[in-house]
Amino acid sequence: MEIKNLVFLLAIGTAFTLLFSNCASLTGFQTGRTVGQGNGEFLASVNVSQTPDFDYDFDDTSEVFYFTNIELSGRYGVADRFDIGLRMNTNLNVALDGRYQFLGDQESPVAVAAGFGVGTFGVFSALWNVQIPLYFSIHPTEMVAIYVSPRYTAQIAGGNISETVNYLGGNAGVLFGKKFQIGLDAGIYNLSVLGSDPVAIATFGLGVKVPFGQDD
């Protein structure tokens, strides 16, 4: 009886994961400052997000679901102005990205960077997404960072370009702390496919950053 109950709970959990995992990872918590060569950071966040029902043709009247996920990510500085990151969450999204800082440095009050990332649902899935973010941040003190990050994401299933889901929007938030940081993040995006009206979704998160590397 206990085994049957366990199997039932696993089946329900898998069903909910598959239902909500079609939505690409839209978490933020990133500023325009790269981490610096040889340095890195670890981020853990809890996020509440929305997604439309991808099993049907969605439009501005589509039902939107709320779900919660936990995301873990890490970044490493390949050079002073370039770092790479890997993130994964409980919705089975996995993503790899790079960020290049073209304005400011790790101590400047204003920083701007550009990024590019590729993600997938699981490891061997036919559901892929490409993300193009920009990162703008101001640092009034070393204890506070305020950021805005517009982003475009294209999600493609099985190479079918005509059914690409387009995400257009961005994240904004604030990070508190010089080394160990606590952050609040919010994002809003319009989702659309060819010939459909956009659907607005939002995401909110609470995150913790911990640095590692030569400048700890």
Backbone as CSV, one residue per row, in Angstrom:
resi,resn,N_x,N_y,N_z,CA_x,CA_y,CA_z,C_x,C_y,C_z
1,MET,0.835,-1.203,0.000,0.000,0.000,0.000,0.866,1.249,0.000
2,GLU,1.939,1.249,0.785,2.819,2.405,0.845,3.508,2.636,-0.501
3,ILE,3.887,1.542,-1.175,4.528,1.668,-2.481,3.552,2.262,-3.492
4,LYS,2.287,1.824,-3.447,1.283,2.372,-4.360,1.088,3.865,-4.126
5,ASN,1.064,4.248,-2.868,0.912,5.676,-2.552,2.097,6.480,-3.056
6,LEU,3.307,5.924,-2.910,4.503,6.612,-3.373,4.476,6.773,-4.886
7,VAL,4.095,5.700,-5.590,4.006,5.765,-7.053,2.974,6.802,-7.478
8,PHE,1.847,6.843,-6.767,0.800,7.819,-7.089,1.303,9.240,-6.911
9,LEU,1.998,9.515,-5.800,2.516,10.851,-5.544,3.563,11.241,-6.578
10,LEU,4.433,10.292,-6.964,5.432,10.577,-7.993,4.768,10.878,-9.328
11,ALA,3.713,10.168,-9.652,3.005,10.404,-10.909,2.365,11.779,-10.928
12,ILE,1.743,12.155,-9.806,1.125,13.481,-9.722,2.183,14.562,-9.839
13,GLY,3.307,14.383,-9.135,4.377,15.375,-9.200,4.940,15.509,-10.596
14,THR,5.122,14.370,-11.280,5.637,14.408,-12.650,4.665,15.117,-13.575
15,ALA,3.376,14.865,-13.406,2.368,15.506,-14.253,2.394,17.012,-14.093
16,PHE,2.475,17.487,-12.855,2.525,18.928,-12.628,3.806,19.521,-13.185
17,THR,4.923,18.806,-13.042,6.188,19.298,-13.589,6.114,19.427,-15.097
18,LEU,5.563,18.425,-15.770,5.443,18.471,-17.227,4.483,19.564,-17.670
19,LEU,3.433,19.797,-16.894,2.468,20.828,-17.246,3.097,22.200,-17.237
20,PHE,3.940,22.478,-16.236,4.458,23.821,-16.052,5.877,24.016,-16.577
21,SER,6.529,22.952,-17.003,7.914,23.088,-17.419,8.074,23.670,-18.813
22,ASN,6.978,23.814,-19.568,7.081,24.377,-20.908,7.468,25.848,-20.877
23,CYS,7.340,26.478,-19.741,7.697,27.887,-19.630,9.204,28.011,-19.379
24,ALA,9.890,28.783,-20.221,11.337,28.959,-20.074,11.653,29.650,-18.750
25,SER,12.855,29.423,-18.239,13.282,30.076,-17.011,13.404,31.584,-17.239
26,LEU,12.723,32.358,-16.398,12.696,33.814,-16.557,13.166,34.529,-15.299
27,THR,13.967,33.884,-14.497,14.456,34.514,-13.279,15.545,35.542,-13.600
28,GLY,15.745,36.482,-12.680,16.728,37.541,-12.865,17.881,37.433,-11.889
29,PHE,17.991,38.410,-10.994,19.027,38.482,-9.962,20.418,38.752,-10.531
30,GLN,20.515,39.302,-11.752,21.824,39.570,-12.340,21.984,41.060,-12.645
31,THR,23.148,41.594,-12.320,23.449,42.998,-12.583,24.319,43.115,-13.832
32,GLY,24.718,44.350,-14.148,25.614,44.575,-15.272,27.064,44.275,-14.952
33,ARG,27.404,43.960,-13.707,28.770,43.625,-13.323,29.044,42.137,-13.506
34,THR,30.094,41.813,-14.220,30.541,40.430,-14.256,31.275,40.114,-12.948
35,VAL,31.525,38.832,-12.704,32.105,38.444,-11.409,33.613,38.649,-11.354
36,GLY,34.270,38.827,-12.518,35.717,39.025,-12.538,36.463,37.716,-12.755
37,GLN,37.603,37.815,-13.395,38.362,36.612,-13.744,38.755,35.802,-12.513
38,GLY,38.482,34.496,-12.575,38.822,33.603,-11.478,37.842,33.614,-10.329
39,ASN,36.843,34.476,-10.379,35.845,34.544,-9.315,34.564,33.854,-9.760
40,GLY,33.671,33.646,-8.807,32.395,33.038,-9.130,31.352,33.357,-8.092
41,GLU,30.148,32.881,-8.332,29.074,33.071,-7.374,28.076,31.931,-7.515
42,PHE,27.407,31.637,-6.417,26.343,30.636,-6.386,25.054,31.351,-6.019
43,LEU,23.968,31.027,-6.714,22.677,31.656,-6.478,21.618,30.594,-6.267
44,ALA,20.816,30.765,-5.224,19.641,29.928,-4.998,18.433,30.838,-4.863
45,SER,17.344,30.504,-5.547,16.164,31.363,-5.491,14.885,30.537,-5.459
46,VAL,13.870,31.116,-4.842,12.520,30.564,-4.847,11.650,31.531,-5.625
47,ASN,10.912,31.020,-6.624,10.194,31.883,-7.544,8.740,31.440,-7.706
48,VAL,7.860,32.423,-7.795,6.461,32.178,-8.112,6.216,32.784,-9.486
49,SER,5.774,31.954,-10.421,5.649,32.404,-11.807,4.294,32.038,-12.371
50,GLN,4.026,32.545,-13.564,2.811,32.243,-14.295,3.172,31.595,-15.628
51,THR,2.252,30.810,-16.157,2.404,30.256,-17.497,1.020,30.010,-18.082
52,PRO,0.838,30.222,-19.376,-0.423,29.825,-20.014,-0.439,28.326,-20.248
53,ASP,-1.576,27.807,-20.639,-1.696,26.393,-20.952,-1.181,26.166,-22.372
54,PHE,0.019,25.595,-22.498,0.627,25.384,-23.803,-0.017,24.240,-24.584
55,ASP,-0.923,23.483,-23.948,-1.572,22.383,-24.658,-2.664,22.877,-25.611
56,TYR,-2.982,24.185,-25.528,-4.017,24.740,-26.388,-3.474,25.992,-27.055
57,ASP,-4.153,26.426,-28.143,-3.786,27.677,-28.793,-4.137,28.813,-27.849
58,PHE,-3.119,29.519,-27.359,-3.415,30.533,-26.359,-3.547,31.920,-26.991
59,ASP,-4.355,32.740,-26.347,-4.545,34.128,-26.751,-4.772,34.927,-25.482
60,ASP,-5.296,36.152,-25.615,-5.426,37.003,-24.429,-6.508,36.532,-23.467
61,THR,-7.266,35.476,-23.830,-8.269,34.924,-22.919,-7.827,33.580,-22.326
62,SER,-6.605,33.165,-22.626,-6.122,31.874,-22.143,-6.018,31.861,-20.620
63,GLU,-6.264,30.675,-20.062,-6.104,30.515,-18.626,-4.622,30.528,-18.281
64,VAL,-4.283,31.246,-17.218,-2.897,31.353,-16.777,-2.760,30.684,-15.420
65,PHE,-1.754,29.827,-15.281,-1.528,29.074,-14.059,-0.378,29.685,-13.258
66,TYR,-0.462,29.572,-11.943,0.634,29.949,-11.055,1.375,28.685,-10.627
67,PHE,2.693,28.766,-10.509,3.467,27.643,-10.007,4.705,28.183,-9.301
68,THR,5.276,27.355,-8.454,6.472,27.719,-7.694,7.627,26.831,-8.124
69,ASN,8.812,27.404,-8.245,9.989,26.574,-8.518,11.181,27.076,-7.723
70,ILE,12.139,26.191,-7.559,13.419,26.512,-6.924,14.485,26.435,-8.000
71,GLU,15.305,27.470,-8.090,16.347,27.497,-9.115,17.720,27.640,-8.470
72,LEU,18.674,26.871,-8.955,20.061,26.938,-8.528,20.919,27.320,-9.723
73,SER,21.892,28.197,-9.500,22.762,28.598,-10.606,24.146,28.953,-10.079
74,GLY,25.107,28.915,-10.987,26.468,29.308,-10.667,27.076,30.070,-11.821
75,ARG,27.984,31.004,-11.515,28.687,31.759,-12.546,30.183,31.714,-12.266
76,TYR,30.967,31.768,-13.360,32.420,31.770,-13.218,33.012,32.773,-14.185
77,GLY,33.986,33.558,-13.711,34.611,34.583,-14.525,35.741,34.035,-15.376
78,VAL,35.501,33.915,-16.685,36.539,33.484,-17.615,37.552,34.600,-17.831
79,ALA,37.067,35.843,-17.841,37.901,37.042,-17.941,37.255,38.115,-17.080
80,ASP,37.931,39.249,-16.905,37.365,40.302,-16.074,36.009,40.773,-16.585
81,ARG,35.840,40.801,-17.897,34.606,41.317,-18.480,33.688,40.239,-19.051
82,PHE,34.057,38.975,-18.863,33.230,37.904,-19.431,33.099,36.753,-18.437
83,ASP,31.848,36.354,-18.176,31.625,35.184,-17.335,30.579,34.273,-17.968
84,ILE,30.536,33.053,-17.487,29.574,32.076,-17.970,28.767,31.565,-16.796
85,GLY,27.546,31.103,-17.083,26.678,30.635,-16.020,25.909,29.386,-16.415
86,LEU,25.599,28.585,-15.428,24.770,27.394,-15.602,23.666,27.447,-14.568
87,ARG,22.421,27.224,-15.000,21.321,27.227,-14.049,20.357,26.089,-14.347
88,MET,19.695,25.628,-13.303,18.697,24.576,-13.431,17.657,24.766,-12.348
89,ASN,16.428,24.310,-12.634,15.382,24.478,-11.633,14.522,23.229,-11.526
90,THR,13.577,23.284,-10.611,12.749,22.123,-10.327,11.705,21.869,-11.403
91,ASN,11.609,22.715,-12.407,10.760,22.463,-13.565,11.539,21.801,-14.696
92,LEU,12.745,21.303,-14.357,13.599,20.562,-15.288,14.179,21.435,-16.400
93,ASN,14.154,22.753,-16.211,14.822,23.636,-17.157,16.313,23.701,-16.842
94,VAL,17.145,23.593,-17.877,18.594,23.702,-17.755,19.056,24.722,-18.782
95,ALA,19.939,25.658,-18.384,20.374,26.713,-19.303,21.840,27.048,-19.087
96,LEU,22.515,27.358,-20.184,23.902,27.805,-20.173,23.961,29.156,-20.856
97,ASP,24.669,30.125,-20.235,24.708,31.460,-20.824,26.057,32.131,-20.593
98,GLY,26.297,33.180,-21.357,27.482,34.005,-21.190,27.086,35.464,-21.051
99,ARG,27.927,36.255,-20.377,27.649,37.680,-20.162,28.934,38.465,-20.365
100,TYR,28.854,39.517,-21.195,30.016,40.367,-21.457,29.719,41.792,-20.988
101,GLN,30.556,42.320,-20.110,30.380,43.666,-19.578,31.134,44.659,-20.456
102,PHE,30.402,45.589,-21.067,31.041,46.547,-21.960,31.049,47.975,-21.409
103,LEU,30.483,48.178,-20.223,30.543,49.487,-19.576,30.781,49.292,-18.089
104,GLY,31.824,49.932,-17.560,32.142,49.817,-16.145,32.969,48.587,-15.829
105,ASP,33.200,48.398,-14.525,33.932,47.228,-14.046,33.279,46.727,-12.766
106,GLN,33.995,45.894,-11.995,33.407,45.311,-10.791,33.244,46.307,-9.643
107,GLU,33.726,47.540,-9.819,33.595,48.549,-8.758,32.921,49.822,-9.233
108,SER,32.547,49.926,-10.498,31.950,51.159,-11.022,30.503,51.298,-10.557
109,PRO,30.025,52.541,-10.361,28.655,52.749,-9.891,27.595,52.427,-10.943
110,VAL,27.989,52.404,-12.220,27.067,52.044,-13.303,27.712,50.938,-14.126
111,ALA,26.947,49.919,-14.440,27.486,48.788,-15.200,26.455,48.322,-16.217
112,VAL,26.943,47.970,-17.410,26.063,47.473,-18.472,26.732,46.271,-19.128
113,ALA,25.962,45.224,-19.355,26.479,44.012,-19.987,25.436,43.435,-20.934
114,ALA,25.907,42.634,-21.875,25.026,41.929,-22.812,25.242,40.433,-22.640
115,GLY,24.204,39.666,-22.913,24.315,38.227,-22.726,23.679,37.429,-23.840
116,PHE,23.925,36.129,-23.788,23.315,35.189,-24.727,23.262,33.835,-24.038
117,GLY,22.108,33.155,-24.152,21.970,31.873,-23.490,21.136,30.887,-24.277
118,VAL,21.352,29.601,-23.991,20.590,28.514,-24.597,20.099,27.606,-23.477
119,GLY,18.813,27.251,-23.531,18.249,26.397,-22.502,17.407,25.291,-23.093
120,THR,17.089,24.302,-22.265,16.276,23.177,-22.708,15.487,22.622,-21.539
121,PHE,14.435,21.887,-21.867,13.655,21.166,-20.866,14.272,19.785,-20.727
122,GLY,14.897,19.491,-19.583,15.632,18.255,-19.433,16.936,18.340,-20.208
123,VAL,17.544,17.212,-20.492,18.825,17.178,-21.182,18.671,16.719,-22.630
124,PHE,17.725,15.820,-22.880,17.569,15.260,-24.216,16.225,15.663,-24.829
125,SER,15.736,16.832,-24.488,14.433,17.280,-24.952,14.521,17.933,-26.328
126,ALA,13.375,17.955,-27.032,13.282,18.675,-28.303,12.767,20.094,-28.089
127,LEU,12.585,20.483,-26.832,12.094,21.815,-26.505,13.273,22.686,-26.071
128,TRP,13.630,23.653,-26.924,14.790,24.509,-26.686,14.371,25.965,-26.627
129,ASN,15.191,26.779,-25.953,14.960,28.216,-25.985,16.294,28.954,-26.094
130,VAL,16.241,30.092,-26.757,17.389,30.982,-26.910,17.041,32.300,-26.243
131,GLN,17.929,32.804,-25.399,17.656,34.025,-24.648,18.710,35.087,-24.955
132,ILE,18.237,36.326,-25.156,19.124,37.463,-25.405,18.794,38.553,-24.391
133,PRO,19.531,38.629,-23.294,19.275,39.653,-22.272,20.290,40.804,-22.341
134,LEU,19.893,41.940,-21.795,20.788,43.047,-21.494,20.719,43.290,-19.993
135,TYR,21.833,43.732,-19.407,21.894,43.946,-17.961,22.339,45.375,-17.674
136,PHE,21.470,46.144,-17.013,21.791,47.507,-16.589,21.699,47.553,-15.068
137,SER,22.693,48.142,-14.419,22.610,48.245,-12.962,23.309,49.495,-12.462
138,ILE,22.798,50.002,-11.348,23.448,51.095,-10.633,23.753,50.607,-9.225
139,HIS,24.884,51.090,-8.700,25.376,50.646,-7.398,25.648,51.891,-6.547
140,PRO,24.598,52.448,-5.905,24.773,53.668,-5.115,25.752,53.487,-3.961
141,THR,25.804,52.271,-3.400,26.802,51.903,-2.400,27.219,50.466,-2.690
142,GLU,28.258,49.989,-2.002,28.681,48.605,-2.194,27.725,47.616,-1.535
143,MET,26.731,48.143,-0.820,25.763,47.283,-0.155,24.450,47.167,-0.919
144,VAL,24.281,47.958,-1.972,23.010,47.977,-2.708,23.274,47.975,-4.209
145,ALA,22.548,47.126,-4.928,22.590,47.112,-6.392,21.159,47.076,-6.912
146,ILE,20.855,47.994,-7.819,19.524,48.066,-8.428,19.689,47.760,-9.913
147,TYR,18.916,46.841,-10.431,19.124,46.414,-11.815,17.816,46.356,-12.609
148,VAL,17.964,46.488,-13.925,16.890,46.273,-14.890,17.485,45.435,-16.013
149,SER,16.762,44.401,-16.430,17.303,43.487,-17.430,16.244,43.121,-18.464
150,PRO,16.146,43.887,-19.556,15.235,43.480,-20.637,15.727,42.209,-21.306
151,ARG,14.778,41.412,-21.819,15.166,40.115,-22.377,14.185,39.673,-23.461
152,TYR,14.745,39.074,-24.508,13.930,38.393,-25.521,14.277,36.913,-25.491
153,THR,13.238,36.076,-25.497,13.428,34.633,-25.504,12.586,34.013,-26.614
154,ALA,13.190,33.126,-27.377,12.482,32.349,-28.396,12.511,30.889,-27.989
155,GLN,11.332,30.299,-27.822,11.228,28.897,-27.425,10.722,28.077,-28.601
156,ILE,11.482,27.058,-28.993,11.190,26.287,-30.197,11.023,24.824,-29.819
157,ALA,9.945,24.210,-30.309,9.672,22.802,-30.022,9.900,21.972,-31.276
158,GLY,10.837,21.029,-31.201,11.062,20.099,-32.292,11.473,20.734,-33.601
159,GLY,12.082,21.925,-33.550,12.522,22.585,-34.766,11.410,23.205,-35.576
160,ASN,10.193,23.258,-35.039,9.056,23.836,-35.758,9.047,25.353,-35.548
161,ILE,9.669,26.088,-36.475,9.818,27.533,-36.326,8.473,28.245,-36.295
162,SER,7.485,27.736,-37.025,6.183,28.406,-37.116,5.445,28.422,-35.782
163,GLU,5.836,27.536,-34.853,5.194,27.497,-33.542,6.110,28.026,-32.443
164,THR,7.098,28.851,-32.824,7.986,29.455,-31.846,7.202,30.333,-30.881
165,VAL,7.450,30.158,-29.599,6.848,31.015,-28.577,7.826,32.150,-28.283
166,ASN,7.379,33.384,-28.452,8.215,34.567,-28.244,7.905,35.193,-26.892
167,TYR,8.947,35.367,-26.088,8.830,36.044,-24.800,9.522,37.406,-24.935
168,LEU,8.817,38.476,-24.647,9.409,39.809,-24.696,9.065,40.547,-23.408
169,GLY,10.083,40.950,-22.676,9.845,41.628,-21.410,11.140,41.851,-20.675
170,GLY,11.127,41.626,-19.371,12.346,41.823,-18.609,12.131,41.681,-17.119
171,ASN,13.243,41.768,-16.396,13.247,41.665,-14.934,13.829,42.923,-14.320
172,ALA,13.422,43.195,-13.113,13.986,44.294,-12.331,14.040,43.854,-10.876
173,GLY,14.999,44.400,-10.149,15.094,44.009,-8.756,16.203,44.727,-8.025
174,VAL,16.434,44.284,-6.815,17.449,44.898,-5.966,18.173,43.805,-5.190
175,LEU,19.489,44.001,-5.016,20.319,43.096,-4.233,20.917,43.862,-3.060
176,PHE,20.875,43.263,-1.875,21.411,43.874,-0.668,22.590,43.050,-0.161
177,GLY,23.684,43.718,0.163,24.851,43.032,0.699,26.058,43.208,-0.184
178,LYS,27.244,43.177,0.413,28.482,43.347,-0.349,29.022,42.018,-0.847
179,LYS,29.099,41.029,-0.010,29.529,39.697,-0.407,28.319,38.775,-0.448
180,PHE,27.869,38.351,0.718,26.629,37.580,0.818,25.470,38.512,0.495
181,GLN,24.670,38.181,-0.505,23.607,39.073,-0.957,22.237,38.398,-0.889
182,ILE,21.242,39.216,-0.556,19.842,38.801,-0.609,19.152,39.682,-1.642
183,GLY,18.368,39.077,-2.524,17.763,39.842,-3.602,16.280,39.597,-3.767
184,LEU,15.598,40.624,-4.276,14.191,40.549,-4.665,14.118,40.805,-6.159
185,ASP,13.355,39.977,-6.868,13.301,40.063,-8.327,11.855,39.970,-8.801
186,ALA,11.522,40.746,-9.829,10.198,40.675,-10.453,10.364,40.789,-11.959
187,GLY,9.574,40.044,-12.694,9.635,40.097,-14.150,8.254,40.101,-14.746
188,ILE,8.130,40.704,-15.920,6.871,40.675,-16.655,7.189,40.474,-18.126
189,TYR,6.434,39.581,-18.784,6.693,39.213,-20.170,5.377,39.069,-20.931
190,ASN,5.430,39.385,-22.221,4.355,39.064,-23.139,4.758,37.842,-23.950
191,LEU,3.901,36.828,-23.977,4.142,35.626,-24.752,3.243,35.634,-25.983
192,SER,3.794,35.234,-27.118,2.985,35.163,-28.333,3.565,34.128,-29.287
193,VAL,2.703,33.581,-30.113,3.118,32.756,-31.245,2.587,33.433,-32.500
194,LEU,3.066,32.995,-33.664,2.683,33.620,-34.919,1.168,33.625,-35.079
195,GLY,0.603,34.823,-35.237,-0.832,34.955,-35.466,-1.681,35.009,-34.213
196,SER,-1.062,35.006,-33.024,-1.848,35.039,-31.794,-1.661,36.366,-31.074
197,ASP,-2.633,36.682,-30.215,-2.489,37.839,-29.348,-1.552,37.493,-28.197
198,PRO,-0.814,38.479,-27.682,0.109,38.183,-26.583,-0.614,37.878,-25.279
199,VAL,0.020,37.058,-24.467,-0.459,36.737,-23.123,0.556,37.280,-22.127
200,ALA,0.098,38.045,-21.153,1.000,38.628,-20.156,1.193,37.659,-18.996
201,ILE,2.447,37.453,-18.608,2.748,36.627,-17.445,3.735,37.382,-16.555
202,ALA,3.796,37.005,-15.294,4.689,37.662,-14.339,5.427,36.612,-13.524
203,THR,6.552,37.021,-12.950,7.322,36.157,-12.066,7.888,36.983,-10.920
204,PHE,7.938,36.387,-9.734,8.472,37.047,-8.544,9.392,36.074,-7.823
205,GLY,10.495,36.586,-7.281,11.418,35.677,-6.631,12.188,36.292,-5.474
206,LEU,12.682,35.417,-4.604,13.562,35.773,-3.499,14.810,34.918,-3.639
207,GLY,15.979,35.569,-3.680,17.207,34.818,-3.923,18.327,35.164,-2.963
208,VAL,19.308,34.253,-2.889,20.496,34.431,-2.059,21.725,34.140,-2.918
209,LYS,22.712,35.058,-2.881,23.961,34.885,-3.630,25.118,34.727,-2.657
210,VAL,26.004,33.785,-2.989,27.208,33.559,-2.195,28.396,33.538,-3.140
211,PRO,29.428,34.404,-2.934,30.582,34.441,-3.838,31.593,33.354,-3.509
212,PHE,32.434,33.031,-4.487,33.575,32.157,-4.252,34.698,32.558,-5.220
213,GLY,35.921,32.192,-4.901,37.030,32.501,-5.779,38.111,33.332,-5.084
214,GLN,38.982,33.893,-5.867,40.168,34.545,-5.344,39.877,35.828,-4.567
215,ASP,38.707,36.435,-4.785,38.386,37.680,-4.081,37.400,37.482,-2.950
216,ASP,37.230,36.266,-2.460,36.286,36.007,-1.354,36.596,36.927,-0.169
